[in-house]
């Protein structure tokens, strides 16, 4: 079907899932579920984000698991929203006979994880239907289903229990229910995950669960210190980021989904249910700026556990509890979202060498104060170890921020982030002067500092000499390349060069002219020869928000605001963003909701509100510029009259 759209039917109806933008997220800060506008939960991994899914219709058919509650009769109109300041979704269905509201949420987890669905009559009388097909192991395993006061589904160690007062009927490996809701009546359903070795949990009050969930989210939202423009968009993005945190450890997943395609029918389908050091370091900035220090501290503890050991063992991706072994494999029984295959579980990029993550982590640690905790490892000790390691490896090619699978290169963004790592380590060391104990330790630190300063200057000279293309008047993807890359928009954001530098303006204008399509930024021109992957992709939303911040920095504030507001219009009706947007198809693509997109949104809002400016480089960080300019390697002046990309609707 066009755009992958369809309305879910009963089990056996081999239809695809709804459009990506038709989903809303509910979660308990340990896992999350996606609920469609049609009232169908088509994706839920239990008991955690990276566990196998028990509802996987999102990546297959109704036979792979779903849970739908909706009117049995024709629906005239559907509207939905999050309850203000919460992650509670309310979907209102209007029918010829009346109006009904389905409220979906996951209560803050105590012992067990639950999904609660409350059906409330708003007007008239509405005949409802519930269809539940539980399929463990990503839709592969049909459980044993028995009734013992509640409905119990068991497969191996997994057990899911449905508790409701509505009548239930089992047919064709699916549980159904038909019931009528009149004005003022409420019929509730509670689905609980637990071990099959446990007793069935006692049925609790759904009204209390709703009140507890409202209190949890409203208290959390109330801690925000953001007072700038676009407060609603910032608040919803911050709540989405909170929902992507794994509360037991402080880890933060990139998205709740796997294998939603970057282009419908393509093969760029990746598993994002893990913790990227890069993404979480970005997130740390917005959490701290937003007033959420507790979450930042929890992330710091997760980081210290995850990267324990030698710096040469640092990975780009870890599991939610810091797991290192993330094996990539394919669930070949799933036909994929809108027939986009393969469906991948795990992520092979965990084993890639990505130089830039050292800079992201270093920048994050520089923002985080040390704190007493059970790790007893200081941020400074980790910072120093990473800096010393970088001095040995910064000249190596890597797979870069986009995790290409076409071979390592000398990526410009990676080198810039190596410079950032050393710059932040130098600044932290200078701030910690006088704290070392003993002559030997002081002398060792001075020796490290000299080496870091020398390497920092060398990186800066090399990037300016080899990473800037004079003909294009822009920094490029890799040394000697003529390929433009939107990752170069981060050069000014990390303080490598000021926004006033003509090379920054030249880079912004070159990317604006060559990489913007329908007013949105592409990462780079995707060709299989460039990154080892077949098929194209949509425009990358995080890069588009980076463009907003860059336009603001170079003084084009009207253009920045116009682009930002255009991007806000791409959010779905409940304020969520995926990884990319396909302007040709007019739809979201990529995993959803995407942490990096929401991080970049908040960061751009901080930029425009004056609550964030690039961190200034440490003293002497750019002194090498003088010699670079004398040699004529600074790229010259910015081109005049560069053409702007159209800022039109798709």
C-alpha positions in Angstrom: 0.0 0.0 0.0 1.1 3.5 -0.6 3.3 5.0 2.2 2.9 1.8 4.2 -0.5 2.9 5.4 -3.3 0.6 6.4 -5.8 0.1 9.1 -5.1 -2.9 11.3 -7.7 -5.7 11.1 -8.2 -8.9 12.9 -5.4 -11.5 13.1 -4.9 -13.1 9.8 -5.5 -9.9 7.9 -2.1 -9.4 6.2 -1.9 -5.6 6.2 1.0 -3.4 6.9 1.2 -1.0 9.9 0.0 2.6 9.9 2.2 5.4 8.7 5.1 6.1 11.1 3.7 9.6 11.9 0.4 8.0 12.9 1.9 6.5 16.1 2.2 7.9 19.6 4.6 6.8 22.3 3.8 5.6 25.8 6.4 4.3 28.2 7.5 3.6 31.7 11.2 4.7 31.4 12.2 1.0 30.9 10.4 0.2 27.6 7.9 1.9 25.3 4.9 1.0 23.1 3.7 2.6 19.9 -0.1 3.2 19.6 -1.6 4.1 16.2 -4.4 6.6 15.5 -6.6 3.6 14.9 -6.2 2.4 18.5 -3.7 -0.4 17.7 -0.5 -1.1 19.7 1.8 -2.5 17.0 5.1 -2.4 18.8 6.1 -3.3 22.3 9.3 -4.9 23.6 9.0 -6.5 27.0 10.4 -6.3 29.7 12.9 -3.7 28.3 13.7 -1.6 25.3 16.0 -4.1 23.7 14.0 -7.2 24.7 12.2 -9.2 21.9 8.9 -7.7 20.9 5.6 -9.3 21.8 3.7 -6.9 19.4 5.6 -6.7 16.1 2.9 -5.9 13.6 4.8 -2.6 13.0 7.4 -4.7 11.1 5.1 -7.3 9.7 1.4 -8.2 9.8 -1.3 -8.7 12.4 -0.1 -12.3 12.7 3.1 -10.9 14.3 1.3 -9.4 17.3 -0.9 -6.4 18.0 -3.5 -5.1 20.5 -6.3 -3.0 19.1 -9.3 -1.3 20.8 -11.6 0.7 18.6 -15.2 1.1 17.7 -16.8 -1.8 15.8 -18.9 0.6 13.7 -17.7 3.1 11.2 -15.5 5.9 12.6 -16.4 9.4 11.4 -13.5 11.3 12.9 -10.5 10.6 15.1 -8.6 13.1 17.2 -6.0 12.5 19.9 -3.6 14.3 22.2 -1.3 13.8 25.1 -2.7 14.9 28.4 -0.9 18.1 29.1 2.5 17.6 30.7 2.3 13.8 30.5 3.0 10.7 28.3 -0.7 9.7 28.5 -2.4 9.4 25.1 -6.1 10.1 24.7 -7.7 9.0 21.4 -11.3 10.1 20.8 -13.4 8.2 18.2 -16.5 9.8 16.8 -19.1 7.4 15.5 -22.7 7.8 14.3 -23.9 6.5 17.6 -21.7 8.4 20.0 -18.2 9.3 21.0 -15.7 7.3 23.0 -12.2 8.1 24.4 -9.5 5.5 24.8 -6.8 6.5 27.3 -3.4 4.6 26.9 -0.5 4.8 29.3 2.2 2.8 31.1 2.4 3.5 34.8 5.7 4.2 36.5 7.1 0.7 37.0 7.2 -0.8 40.5 7.5 -4.6 40.3 5.9 -5.2 36.9 5.6 -3.4 33.7 2.0 -2.7 32.6 0.0 -1.2 29.7 -3.3 0.3 30.8 -6.1 1.1 28.3 -9.3 2.8 29.6 -12.3 3.1 27.4 -14.6 5.9 28.5 -18.0 6.9 27.0 -18.2 10.6 26.2 -21.5 10.7 24.3 -24.2 8.4 23.2 -23.6 4.6 23.0 -20.7 3.0 21.1 -20.1 -0.7 20.3 -16.4 -1.5 20.8 -14.2 -4.4 19.7 -10.9 -5.5 21.3 -8.4 -7.8 19.4 -5.3 -9.1 21.2 -2.7 -11.2 19.5 0.4 -11.8 21.7 3.4 -13.1 19.8 6.7 -13.4 21.6 10.1 -13.4 20.0 9.4 -10.7 17.4 6.2 -12.3 16.3 7.5 -15.8 15.9 6.1 -17.6 19.0 2.4 -18.1 19.7 2.0 -18.6 23.5 -0.2 -20.9 25.5 -3.3 -19.0 26.5 -5.3 -20.0 29.5 -8.1 -18.4 31.6 -7.8 -18.4 35.4 -9.7 -15.4 36.5 -7.5 -13.4 34.2 -6.2 -14.3 30.7 -2.6 -15.7 30.9 -0.3 -16.1 27.9 2.9 -18.1 28.5 5.9 -19.0 26.3 9.1 -20.1 28.0 10.0 -17.6 30.7 7.7 -14.9 29.4 4.2 -14.4 30.7 1.7 -11.7 29.9 -1.6 -11.3 31.9 -4.7 -9.5 30.7 -7.1 -8.3 33.4 -10.5 -6.8 32.5 -14.2 -7.1 33.3 -15.1 -7.2 29.6 -16.1 -10.5 28.1 -13.3 -12.4 26.4 -13.5 -15.0 23.6 -10.5 -16.9 22.1 -10.5 -17.7 18.4 -7.7 -18.4 15.8 -4.9 -17.7 18.3 -6.4 -14.3 19.0 -8.4 -13.0 22.0 -11.4 -10.8 21.2 -14.0 -8.9 23.1 -17.1 -7.0 22.1 -18.8 -4.6 24.5 -20.9 -1.4 24.6 -19.8 1.8 26.3 -22.3 4.4 27.2 -21.8 8.0 28.3 -20.1 8.1 31.7 -19.1 4.4 31.7 -15.5 3.2 31.8 -14.2 -0.2 30.9 -10.5 -0.9 31.5 -7.9 -3.3 30.3 -4.6 -3.9 32.1 -1.8 -6.0 30.4 1.0 -7.0 32.7 4.4 -8.6 31.9 6.1 -10.9 34.4 8.0 -14.1 34.6 6.1 -17.3 33.9 7.5 -18.7 37.2 5.6 -16.0 39.2 2.1 -16.0 40.4 -0.4 -13.9 38.5 -0.2 -10.4 40.0 -3.1 -9.0 41.9 -5.4 -6.7 39.9 -4.9 -3.1 40.9 -6.9 0.1 40.5 -6.6 1.6 37.0 -7.8 4.9 38.4 -4.9 5.0 40.9 -2.5 3.9 38.1 -3.7 6.8 36.0 -3.3 9.3 38.9 0.2 8.0 39.7 1.2 8.3 36.0 -0.1 11.9 35.8 1.7 12.8 39.0 5.0 11.3 37.8 5.1 13.2 34.5 3.8 16.5 35.8 6.3 16.6 38.6 9.1 15.8 36.1 7.9 18.5 33.6 7.7 20.9 36.5 11.5 20.7 37.0 12.2 22.3 33.6 14.1 25.6 33.7 13.6 26.4 30.1 11.9 29.8 29.7 12.5 30.6 26.0 10.3 30.5 22.9 8.7 27.4 21.6 8.2 26.1 25.1 5.5 23.5 24.1 7.8 21.9 21.5 10.8 21.9 23.9 8.7 20.4 26.7 7.3 17.6 24.5 10.8 16.8 23.2 12.3 16.7 26.7 9.5 14.3 27.8 10.2 12.1 24.8 13.9 12.0 25.8 13.0 11.1 29.4 10.8 8.3 28.0 13.9 6.9 26.2 15.9 6.7 29.4 16.4 3.3 31.0 15.7 4.3 34.6 17.6 1.3 36.4 20.9 2.3 34.8 20.7 5.8 33.4 21.3 4.6 29.8 19.4 6.3 27.0 18.3 4.5 23.8 18.3 6.2 20.4 14.8 5.1 19.6 12.2 2.4 20.8 12.2 0.7 17.3 14.3 -1.3 15.0 14.4 -1.4 11.2 12.0 1.4 10.3 13.5 2.2 6.9 15.3 5.4 6.0 13.6 5.0 2.6 10.5 2.9 2.0 11.5 -0.4 0.4 15.2 0.2 1.1 17.8 -1.7 3.1 19.0 1.1 5.4 17.1 -0.5 8.4 18.9 -0.4 11.7 18.3 -1.4 15.3 18.3 1.8 17.4 17.2 0.2 20.8 20.7 0.7 22.3 22.8 3.5 23.8 25.1 5.5 21.5 27.8 7.4 23.3 27.4 10.2 20.7 23.6 10.6 21.2 23.7 10.4 24.9 26.5 13.0 25.1 24.4 15.3 22.9 21.5 14.6 25.3 23.5 15.5 28.3 23.8 19.1 27.1 20.1 19.6 26.7 19.3 17.8 30.0 21.6 20.0 32.0 20.4 23.2 30.2 16.9 22.1 30.8 17.4 21.7 34.5 17.5 17.9 34.7 20.7 17.3 36.7 19.6 14.0 38.2 19.2 12.4 34.7 22.6 13.8 33.8 24.2 12.3 36.9 22.6 9.0 36.2 24.0 9.1 32.7 27.5 9.8 34.0 27.3 6.7 36.3 26.1 4.6 33.3 29.0 5.9 31.2 31.6 5.1 33.8 30.3 1.6 34.1 30.0 1.1 30.3 33.5 2.3 29.3 35.3 0.7 32.2 38.7 -0.6 31.2 41.2 0.5 28.6 40.3 3.5 26.3 41.2 1.4 23.3 38.2 -0.8 24.2 35.7 2.0 24.1 32.7 1.2 21.8 30.4 3.5 20.0 27.3 1.6 21.1 26.4 -0.2 24.4 23.4 -2.0 25.7 21.0 -0.3 28.2 22.9 -1.8 31.1 26.3 -1.3 29.5 26.4 -4.6 27.6 29.2 -4.8 25.1 28.2 -7.8 23.0 25.6 -6.5 20.5 25.4 -9.0 17.7 23.6 -8.1 14.6 21.3 -10.6 13.0 18.2 -10.7 10.8 14.6 -11.7 11.7 13.9 -13.1 8.3 10.4 -14.2 9.2 9.3 -10.6 9.4 8.4 -8.9 6.0 9.5 -5.5 7.3 7.8 -2.2 7.5 6.1 -1.6 4.1 8.1 -4.6 2.8 11.4 -2.9 3.7 13.9 -5.6 4.5 16.0 -6.8 6.2 14.6 -6.5 9.7 17.7 -6.3 11.9 18.2 -7.1 15.5 21.4 -5.9 17.1 23.8 -3.4 15.5 27.1 -4.3 14.0 28.3 -0.7 14.3 29.1 -1.5 17.9 32.4 -2.9 16.6 33.3 0.1 14.4 36.1 2.6 15.2 34.4 6.0 15.4 36.9 8.6 16.4 34.3 11.3 17.0 32.8 9.6 20.1 35.9 10.5 22.1 35.2 14.1 21.5 31.5 13.8 22.4 32.3 12.0 25.6 35.0 14.4 26.5 32.7 17.4 25.9 30.0 15.7 28.0 32.4 15.0 30.9 33.6 18.5 30.9 30.1 19.7 31.6 29.5 17.1 34.4 30.7 17.8 37.9 32.3 14.9 39.8 30.0 13.3 42.4 30.4 10.7 45.1 28.9 7.4 44.0 29.5 3.7 44.0 31.9 3.9 41.1 34.6 6.1 42.8 36.0 7.0 39.4 36.3 10.7 38.6 35.3 12.2 35.3 38.7 13.8 35.2 40.5 10.4 35.4 38.4 9.1 32.4 39.0 12.3 30.5 42.8 12.1 30.9 42.8 8.4 29.8 40.8 9.2 26.7 43.0 12.2 25.8 46.2 10.2 26.1 44.7 7.4 23.9 43.6 10.0 21.3 47.1 11.3 21.0 48.0 7.8 19.7 45.1 7.2 17.4 43.8 10.5 16.0 45.5 10.1 12.7 43.8 6.8 11.9 40.9 6.7 9.5 37.5 5.7 11.0 33.9 4.9 10.0 32.7 8.3 11.3 29.5 9.7 12.7 27.3 8.1 10.0 28.7 4.7 10.6 29.5 3.9 7.0 30.0 0.4 5.9 32.1 1.2 2.8 35.4 1.4 4.5 37.2 3.8 6.9 38.1 7.4 5.8 39.8 10.5 7.2 36.5 12.1 8.1 36.7 15.8 8.9 34.0 15.7 11.6 35.9 12.9 13.3 39.1 14.9 13.4 37.3 18.0 14.7 35.8 15.9 17.5 39.3 14.6 18.3 40.4 18.2 18.7 37.4 18.8 21.0 38.4 15.9 23.2 41.8 17.3 23.7 40.6 20.9 24.1 38.2 19.9 26.8 40.7 17.8 28.6 43.2 20.7 28.6 40.6 23.0 30.0 39.6 20.5 32.7 43.3 20.0 33.6 43.9 23.7 33.9 40.9 24.1 36.1 42.2 21.2 38.3 45.6 22.7 38.8 46.8 22.5 42.4 44.6 19.5 43.2 47.3 16.9 42.3 49.1 15.4 45.3 52.8 14.7 45.1 55.5 16.0 42.9 55.5 12.9 40.6 51.8 13.2 39.8 52.1 17.0 39.1 55.1 16.4 36.7 53.1 13.6 34.9 50.2 15.9 34.5 52.4 18.7 33.1 53.8 16.2 30.7 50.4 15.2 29.5 49.3 18.8 29.1 52.3 19.6 26.9 51.5 16.5 24.7 47.8 17.4 24.5 48.5 21.0 23.5 50.9 19.9 20.8 48.5 17.3 19.4 45.5 19.7 19.6 47.4 22.3 17.5 48.5 19.6 15.0 44.9 18.5 14.5 43.7 22.0 14.0 46.3 22.8 11.4 45.6 19.5 9.6 41.8 19.9 9.5 42.1 23.5 8.2 44.7 22.4 5.6 43.2 19.1 4.4 39.5 19.4 5.3 38.7 22.7 3.6 38.1 22.8 -0.1 38.9 26.2 -1.5 37.0 25.7 -4.7 33.8 24.7 -2.8 34.6 27.3 -0.1 33.5 24.7 2.4 34.7 22.0 4.7 34.1 18.6 3.2 33.3 15.1 4.3 36.9 13.7 4.3 40.4 14.8 3.5 40.9 15.4 -0.3 37.2 14.8 -0.9 34.8 17.0 -2.9 31.7 15.5 -1.1 29.8 17.9 1.2 28.6 16.5 4.5 26.1 18.0 6.9 28.3 16.8 9.9 30.5 19.8 9.1 27.7 22.0 10.5 28.9 20.9 13.9 32.3 22.6 13.4 31.1 25.9 14.8 28.8 24.3 17.3 31.7 22.7 19.2 33.9 25.8 19.1 36.5 24.6 16.6 36.0 27.9 14.7 33.8 30.8 15.6 30.6 31.5 13.7 32.2 34.7 12.5 34.9 32.8 10.6 34.4 33.1 6.8 35.0 29.3 6.4 32.0 28.6 8.6 29.8 30.9 6.6 31.1 29.3 3.4 30.4 25.8 4.7 26.9 26.8 5.8 26.1 28.3 2.4 27.6 25.4 0.5 25.5 22.8 2.4 22.5 25.1 2.1 22.9 25.2 -1.7 24.0 21.6 -2.4 22.5 19.4 0.4 19.1 21.0 1.0 16.2 19.4 -0.7 12.7 20.9 -0.3 14.1 23.1 2.5 15.5 20.2 4.5 19.1 19.0 5.0 20.4 15.8 3.7 23.4 14.2 5.4 25.3 13.8 2.2 24.5 12.7 -1.3 24.0 8.9 -0.8 25.7 6.7 -3.3 26.6 3.1 -2.7 30.2 3.8 -3.7 30.4 6.4 -0.9 29.0 4.4 2.1 28.7 0.8 1.0 24.9 0.8 1.2 22.3 0.5 -1.5 19.3 2.8 -1.7 18.7 6.3 -0.7 17.2 8.0 2.4 15.1 10.9 3.5 16.3 14.3 4.7 18.0 14.1 8.1 16.0 16.0 10.7 18.9 16.5 13.2 21.1 18.0 10.5 18.2 20.4 9.6 18.1 21.5 13.2 21.9 21.9 13.2 21.4 24.2 10.2 19.0 26.3 12.3 21.7 26.8 15.0 24.4 27.6 12.3 22.1 30.2 10.6 21.6 31.8 14.0 25.3 31.9 14.7 26.2 33.5 11.5 23.6 36.2 12.0 20.8 35.0 9.6 18.3 34.9 12.4 15.2 35.3 10.3 16.2 32.3 8.1 17.0 30.3 11.2 13.5 31.0 12.7 11.8 30.2 9.4 13.6 26.9 9.1 12.9 26.0 12.7 9.2 26.6 12.3 9.1 24.6 9.1 10.7 21.7 11.0 8.1 22.0 13.8 5.4 21.6 11.2 6.9 18.1 10.4 6.1 16.8 13.9 3.1 14.6 14.0 -0.1 15.6 15.8 1.3 14.7 19.2 4.7 16.4 18.7 6.9 13.5 17.8 9.7 13.2 15.2 11.3 10.3 13.4 14.9 10.2 12.2 14.3 11.5 8.7 11.6 13.0 6.5 10.9 11.9 3.0 9.7 15.1 1.3 8.8 13.3 -1.9 6.5 10.9 -0.2 5.4 13.5 2.4 6.1 11.1 5.3 8.4 10.3 8.2 11.0 7.6 7.7 13.6 6.0 10.0 13.3 4.9 13.6 10.8 6.5 15.8 10.6 8.5 18.0 14.2 9.5 17.3 16.2 10.9 20.3 18.7 12.7 18.1 16.0 14.6 16.3 14.4 15.8 19.5 17.8 16.6 21.0 18.7 18.8 18.0 15.2 20.4 18.2 15.8 21.4 21.9 19.4 22.5 21.2 18.2 24.8 18.3 15.5 26.3 20.6 18.2 26.9 23.2 20.4 28.6 20.6 17.6 31.0 19.4 16.5 31.8 23.0 20.1 32.8 24.0 20.3 30.0 26.6 23.2 28.3 24.7 26.3 29.5 22.9 29.2 27.5 21.6 31.8 26.7 24.3 34.9 28.8 23.7 38.0 26.9 22.9 40.7 26.8 25.5 43.6 29.3 25.5 45.9 28.6 22.6 43.5 26.1 21.0 43.5 28.1 17.7 46.9 29.8 17.8 48.0 27.5 15.0 45.6 29.6 12.8 48.3 32.3 12.4 50.7 29.9 10.8 47.9 28.3 8.7 47.0 31.8 7.3 50.6 32.6 6.6 50.7 29.4 4.4 47.4 30.3 2.7 45.6 27.2 3.9 42.7 28.8 5.6 40.5 28.6 2.6 40.4 32.3 1.7 37.3 34.5 2.0 33.8 33.2 1.9 32.1 33.3 -1.5 29.8 36.2 -2.0 26.2 35.8 -3.2 25.9 32.1 -2.4 22.4 30.8 -3.4 20.0 30.0 -0.7 18.0 26.8 -0.8 14.3 27.3 -1.1 12.4 27.1 2.2 9.2 25.7 0.7 6.8 23.2 1.9 7.0 19.7 0.5 
